[in-house]
C-alpha cells in the first residue's frame, strides 16, 4: 500500500522506526570486531619493513681502506655502483638483524629470494582464502576466526624466531594462511 500523497517516508526514517538507530551496543560490536584488523594489517605490512634494503640504507661498512669499497660506499646507490663486485671480505654488515636481506644475506645473486618470500606470503593468503570461507560455514565464524588468528600468531612468532631463509619463508606462508582467514571471517 502506497503512502498517502504528500506523506513520503524516507529510507532512513523507516530504518530508524522499524530497526532502530546505531546505538551504544552497535558501536561496541563495531569496535570489538574492527580490532582484529589491526594485527591483520601488521601481518600483511610486515614485508614492507622486514625487506628494507640494507645496501641502500648503508647498514654495511668497508673492512679496510680499499678504494673501490670506499667509492661504492660513498655513492648514492651502492648497488648500482658495483656493490656485488666487491669481495665478501672487503665489507661487513653493521646492522645484520634489521632486515631479512642482511640477516639471510639475500644480496646480489640471491636478491630475488627477498621478493619470493612476499609471493609465498600471498600464496598462503590464497590458500587461506579458499579454505576459511568453507570452514566458517561448517564450524562457525567465531571458532574459525580464533583458529585463523592462532595460525597468524604462530606464523608471526615463527618469523621472528627464524634461523634460516626457508624457515622464514614457511612461517610467512603460515602467516598468509592465517591472515586470509582473519580477513574473511
Legacy VTK file of the C-alpha trace (Angstrom):
# vtk DataFile Version 3.0
C-alpha trace
ASCII
DATASET POLYDATA
POINTS 185 float
0.000 0.000 0.000
1.443 3.330 -1.055
1.646 6.217 1.424
-0.909 8.979 1.066
0.117 11.723 -1.305
2.366 14.294 0.302
3.483 11.963 3.121
6.504 10.063 1.920
8.754 8.234 4.355
12.475 8.292 3.669
14.521 5.119 3.835
16.433 6.406 6.874
13.227 7.226 8.752
11.786 3.787 8.023
15.035 2.123 9.080
15.130 4.032 12.389
11.463 3.323 13.055
11.496 -0.426 12.383
15.101 -1.474 13.033
16.437 1.122 15.435
19.352 3.524 15.453
23.084 2.892 15.614
23.296 2.841 19.390
25.894 2.113 22.039
25.704 -1.668 21.658
26.243 -1.458 17.895
29.235 0.813 18.469
30.731 -1.689 20.943
30.283 -4.512 18.452
31.838 -2.433 15.665
34.910 -1.630 17.770
35.369 -5.210 19.012
35.058 -6.654 15.508
37.316 -3.983 13.993
40.138 -4.604 16.474
41.056 -7.815 14.617
42.056 -5.740 11.591
44.996 -4.135 13.417
47.118 -7.298 13.824
45.912 -8.470 10.417
47.282 -5.325 8.794
50.552 -5.769 10.688
50.897 -9.315 9.341
50.427 -8.051 5.808
52.618 -4.949 6.116
55.485 -6.755 7.847
57.128 -7.316 4.474
57.472 -3.572 3.910
59.666 -3.197 6.976
61.388 -6.592 7.006
62.580 -6.279 3.396
64.332 -2.922 3.727
67.394 -2.811 1.503
70.447 -2.713 3.818
72.770 -1.794 0.968
70.926 1.432 0.161
70.401 2.113 3.879
74.189 1.807 4.324
73.955 -0.824 7.056
77.392 -2.011 5.988
80.933 -0.694 6.177
84.240 -1.260 4.463
86.593 -3.523 6.405
89.783 -1.972 5.057
90.839 1.122 3.163
90.112 -0.456 -0.223
89.488 2.424 -2.652
86.826 0.515 -4.605
84.867 -0.325 -1.438
85.053 3.262 -0.221
83.870 4.515 -3.645
80.876 2.160 -3.637
80.018 3.004 -0.023
80.148 6.730 -0.756
77.928 6.535 -3.840
74.239 7.456 -3.830
73.195 3.966 -5.000
75.779 1.400 -3.849
74.038 -1.473 -5.635
74.289 0.317 -8.982
77.845 1.441 -8.207
79.082 -2.142 -8.081
78.410 -3.465 -4.582
78.094 -7.002 -5.931
81.563 -6.833 -7.477
83.176 -6.237 -4.065
84.807 -9.227 -2.430
82.899 -10.536 0.590
85.824 -9.951 2.937
86.098 -6.249 1.993
82.849 -5.267 3.761
80.662 -6.296 6.745
77.114 -5.640 7.946
76.757 -3.071 10.708
73.125 -3.995 11.408
72.675 -7.576 10.277
69.405 -8.115 12.144
67.433 -5.102 10.876
66.325 -6.718 7.626
65.823 -10.232 6.305
68.046 -9.225 3.401
71.040 -8.688 5.675
70.102 -11.413 8.154
69.924 -14.130 5.485
72.401 -12.456 3.081
69.850 -12.047 0.265
72.038 -9.846 -1.887
73.418 -9.903 -5.410
72.647 -13.318 -6.947
70.243 -14.170 -4.082
68.348 -10.857 -4.139
65.348 -12.465 -5.825
64.709 -14.548 -2.690
63.667 -11.410 -0.794
60.761 -10.923 -3.204
59.984 -14.644 -3.365
59.062 -14.616 0.313
56.447 -11.936 -0.444
54.969 -14.186 -3.125
54.999 -17.090 -0.677
53.023 -14.976 1.807
50.380 -14.248 -0.815
50.310 -17.923 -1.833
49.387 -18.603 1.787
46.781 -15.853 1.561
45.311 -17.591 -1.495
45.219 -20.930 0.327
43.602 -19.331 3.378
41.028 -17.535 1.258
39.945 -20.801 -0.307
39.891 -22.670 2.979
38.465 -20.436 5.684
35.230 -19.406 3.961
34.019 -23.006 3.840
35.405 -23.709 7.294
33.468 -20.771 8.740
30.249 -22.025 7.161
30.746 -25.514 8.602
32.195 -24.767 12.043
31.045 -21.236 12.782
32.656 -17.850 12.376
33.956 -17.470 15.928
35.830 -20.799 16.011
37.235 -20.172 12.552
38.355 -16.653 13.465
40.125 -17.939 16.580
41.827 -20.699 14.576
42.910 -18.257 11.844
44.191 -15.798 14.448
46.150 -18.596 16.092
47.735 -19.544 12.762
48.651 -15.927 12.017
50.133 -15.533 15.510
52.099 -18.775 15.251
53.410 -17.808 11.811
54.432 -14.359 13.019
56.247 -15.799 16.048
58.000 -18.291 13.778
59.036 -15.376 11.542
60.636 -13.639 14.493
62.493 -16.785 15.549
63.555 -17.976 12.086
67.141 -19.155 11.912
67.334 -19.518 8.117
65.573 -18.302 4.993
63.436 -21.384 4.370
62.052 -21.440 7.910
61.235 -17.753 7.448
59.517 -18.488 4.112
57.458 -21.299 5.685
56.459 -19.025 8.550
55.333 -16.317 6.110
53.248 -18.942 4.259
51.571 -19.871 7.543
51.070 -16.192 8.395
49.441 -15.651 4.996
47.008 -18.520 5.556
46.031 -17.135 8.964
45.775 -13.532 7.775
43.416 -14.570 4.980
41.246 -16.387 7.498
41.086 -13.291 9.684
40.106 -11.176 6.691
37.332 -13.481 5.520
35.683 -14.167 8.821
LINES 1 186
185 0 1 2 3 4 5 6 7 8 9 10 11 12 13 14 15 16 17 18 19 20 21 22 23 24 25 26 27 28 29 30 31 32 33 34 35 36 37 38 39 40 41 42 43 44 45 46 47 48 49 50 51 52 53 54 55 56 57 58 59 60 61 62 63 64 65 66 67 68 69 70 71 72 73 74 75 76 77 78 79 80 81 82 83 84 85 86 87 88 89 90 91 92 93 94 95 96 97 98 99 100 101 102 103 104 105 106 107 108 109 110 111 112 113 114 115 116 117 118 119 120 121 122 123 124 125 126 127 128 129 130 131 132 133 134 135 136 137 138 139 140 141 142 143 144 145 146 147 148 149 150 151 152 153 154 155 156 157 158 159 160 161 162 163 164 165 166 167 168 169 170 171 172 173 174 175 176 177 178 179 180 181 182 183 184
